[in-house]
Amino acid sequence: MDTNKRKLLVVDDDPSLLETLADFLGFEGYEVLCASSGEDALVKMRPFQPDLIILDMGMPGMGGKGFLDRITNPDGSTLVPVLVLTARASMAEFFADKQIAGFISKPCDPADLLLEVGRVLFMCAGEGYRGAPPKAARRLVVAEGDAALRGRLLAEFASVGFEAVGVASGPEALEACVTSKPDAVVMRLELEGMSADEVVAMLKRLPVTRGTRAVVYGMDLPEAHLEHVANLTIPASCMLKDLTVNTIIDRTMAVTGGL
């Protein structure tokens, strides 16, 4: 495989279009990986580390909007430059707070798409996959009562360059944050001894941990208490619905990217 090829992740639910674009862009010298949904793209994005994502917005499931929300940093930038296959005028409000690299109407002429891909890659030269952590390791506390999930999260965070400490309960999470002063704490909403909202509130009271970022997941689980969700004082982008590991990893990378 030519390691000098620019990498494109094409996300669309039309199999024939994916095949056509993969063949066309591959012939033009790009390394192309296809994803048939936003969910599929989230799984493939981090290990592939594309230089550009070509994203269709009208897909079932989370769709292009849901996928884009999940890879958008709090400042509006995206983990990867995104070229959107849609008419911007029809979604102007949605795109207002997102830094999209380009737009092209669908259906599009292959030559026009090729020119736009080249333009975006030139303008974003050197950016590529912005989700990868810098060489200096960032520290995390991971609070998860399920030992298997905790182990998987720790392994995944280690694979992308984090130094992570795993704990099983809310009080342990608070103690670990005080002693290790992490860049962020990643935790399930409902923890033994102290829920995540209580941990966050206590961290904000202590001078040594006041600046600690928090990512909390499990908002939509049956165990979740509505009052705990309501009491969380963190950005909505840091409140994740389920236990999807890739989403947890990518959101944590986005949250700690500016530290």
SVG drawing of the C-alpha trace seen along z (x, -y; Angstrom):
<svg xmlns="http://www.w3.org/2000/svg" viewBox="-36 -30 41 38">
<polyline fill="none" stroke="black" stroke-width="0.4" points="0.0,0.0 1.3,-3.5 1.7,-5.3 1.9,-8.7 -1.7,-8.4 -4.2,-10.8 -7.0,-8.9 -10.7,-9.6 -13.6,-8.2 -16.8,-8.3 -20.0,-8.0 -23.2,-7.3 -26.1,-4.7 -26.2,-4.2 -24.1,-1.1 -23.9,-1.9 -22.7,-5.4 -20.1,-4.2 -18.8,-1.7 -18.7,-4.4 -16.9,-6.9 -14.5,-4.4 -13.5,-3.3 -13.3,-6.8 -11.3,-8.4 -9.1,-5.3 -8.2,-5.6 -7.3,-9.2 -4.7,-8.1 -6.6,-8.3 -6.9,-5.6 -10.6,-5.2 -12.6,-3.6 -16.4,-3.5 -19.0,-3.6 -22.7,-2.9 -24.0,-4.9 -23.0,-7.4 -22.6,-4.6 -20.3,-2.6 -18.3,-5.8 -17.7,-6.3 -16.3,-2.8 -14.0,-3.1 -12.8,-6.7 -10.4,-6.4 -8.4,-3.4 -8.4,-4.6 -7.5,-8.2 -8.7,-9.9 -7.4,-13.1 -10.9,-14.0 -14.5,-12.8 -17.0,-13.0 -20.3,-12.9 -23.9,-12.5 -26.4,-14.0 -29.5,-12.1 -29.0,-8.6 -31.1,-6.5 -30.1,-6.0 -28.0,-8.8 -27.6,-10.1 -25.1,-12.7 -26.3,-15.2 -25.8,-12.8 -22.3,-11.7 -21.3,-15.3 -22.4,-16.2 -20.3,-13.5 -17.1,-14.6 -17.5,-18.3 -15.5,-19.9 -17.0,-22.4 -15.3,-25.2 -17.1,-24.1 -14.1,-22.5 -14.3,-18.9 -11.9,-16.0 -11.4,-15.5 -12.0,-18.0 -15.5,-17.3 -16.8,-17.8 -20.6,-17.7 -22.7,-16.2 -25.7,-18.5 -27.0,-21.9 -26.0,-24.2 -29.0,-26.5 -31.3,-23.7 -29.4,-23.2 -28.0,-26.6 -29.0,-26.7 -27.5,-23.3 -24.2,-24.2 -24.0,-27.7 -21.9,-26.6 -19.8,-23.9 -16.6,-24.6 -17.2,-22.5 -14.4,-22.4 -16.7,-22.4 -20.1,-21.7 -21.1,-20.2 -24.6,-19.5 -25.8,-16.0 -25.9,-14.5 -22.5,-15.9 -20.4,-15.7 -17.3,-13.5 -15.0,-16.1 -16.5,-18.8 -16.1,-16.5 -12.5,-15.7 -11.7,-19.5 -13.4,-20.1 -11.6,-17.2 -8.3,-18.6 -9.2,-22.1 -10.2,-21.0 -7.1,-18.9 -4.9,-21.8 -6.6,-24.2 -6.4,-21.7 -2.9,-20.6 -1.2,-19.2 -4.4,-18.9 -5.7,-15.4 -7.0,-13.4 -7.2,-15.9 -8.5,-13.5 -5.1,-11.9 -3.5,-13.0 -0.1,-14.8 3.0,-12.9 2.8,-14.2 0.4,-11.8 -2.7,-13.2 -4.0,-11.8 -7.5,-10.4 -9.5,-8.9 -12.0,-6.3 -14.8,-5.4 -16.8,-2.4 -18.4,0.2 -18.4,3.0 -14.9,4.5 -15.0,5.7 -16.1,2.4 -13.6,0.6 -10.8,2.8 -11.8,2.2 -11.9,-1.6 -8.5,-1.6 -7.0,0.5 -8.6,-1.8 -7.4,-5.0 -3.9,-3.5 -3.9,-2.7 -4.4,-6.4 -1.8,-7.7 -3.6,-8.4 -2.4,-7.5 -5.6,-6.3 -6.4,-5.2 -9.4,-3.0 -11.7,-3.0 -15.1,-1.4 -17.0,-3.9 -17.8,-7.6 -15.8,-8.2 -12.8,-6.4 -13.2,-8.7 -13.1,-11.8 -10.1,-10.6 -8.2,-9.7 -8.9,-13.1 -7.5,-14.8 -4.4,-12.7 -3.5,-12.4 -4.9,-15.7 -6.0,-14.3 -6.9,-16.3 -10.3,-14.7 -12.5,-12.2 -14.6,-9.8 -17.4,-8.1 -20.7,-6.4 -23.6,-8.5 -24.7,-6.0 -21.8,-4.9 -21.7,-3.2 -21.4,-5.5 -21.7,-8.8 -23.3,-9.5 -21.4,-11.4 -23.2,-14.7 -22.2,-14.6 -18.6,-13.9 -18.6,-16.8 -20.1,-19.1 -17.5,-18.2 -14.6,-18.6 -15.8,-22.1 -15.7,-23.0 -12.1,-21.9 -9.4,-24.4 -7.0,-21.5 -9.7,-19.9 -11.8,-22.9 -10.4,-22.8 -10.9,-19.1 -13.0,-18.3 -15.7,-15.6 -17.2,-13.2 -20.3,-11.3 -22.0,-8.5 -25.0,-6.3 -27.7,-9.0 -30.2,-6.8 -29.7,-3.6 -32.6,-2.2 -30.6,-2.8 -30.2,-6.5 -32.0,-8.9 -33.4,-12.0 -32.4,-14.2 -28.8,-13.1 -28.9,-14.1 -30.5,-17.4 -27.9,-18.2 -24.9,-17.7 -23.1,-21.0 -21.1,-20.0 -21.5,-20.9 -24.2,-18.9 -21.5,-17.6 -19.9,-15.9 -23.1,-14.0 -23.3,-10.8 -26.3,-8.6 -25.0,-5.0 -21.9,-2.9 -20.5,-3.0 -16.8,-2.8 -15.8,-4.6 -18.0,-7.5 -16.6,-7.8 -13.1,-7.7 -13.6,-10.2 -15.5,-12.6 -12.8,-12.5 -10.2,-13.2 -12.2,-16.2 -12.7,-17.5 -9.0,-17.2 -7.6,-18.3 -7.3,-21.9 -5.7,-21.3"/>
</svg>
